[in-house]
Amino acid sequence: MNDVIDIARDVFEDLVGEALDGIPAELTGQMRNVVIVVEDEAPEPGLLGLYQGVPLTERGDWYGGVLPDRISIYRREILKICTTYDQVVAEVRTTVVHEIAHHFGIDDARLHELGY
């Protein structure tokens, strides 16, 4: 059985912030009406992150007065698959990029082709 790593929530939140800081400003500057949160528990086993909202590519003139899109990063699910701090850093980064890509309208098939 693999030993899993445990990282305090505040440290994990900092890793998510660092992952966001690593995304080029040209992209983050285009993000609109989206919030990114860390949650301890995922709604289903194995889910590392989840994008809920209307991708930028699907927004039209009708879009307005809606709640922000939500990107959830699931701490315990990520920790379950990692045994080292460096693995957690890499997995957080991959998950953050993956979910932000959904905000830009990139689907899972294309993300998997790109390694995310």
Beta strands, then each sheet from edge to edge (+ up, - down):
strand 1: 34-39
strand 2: 49-52
strand 3: 69-74
sheet 1: 1+ 3+ 2-
end
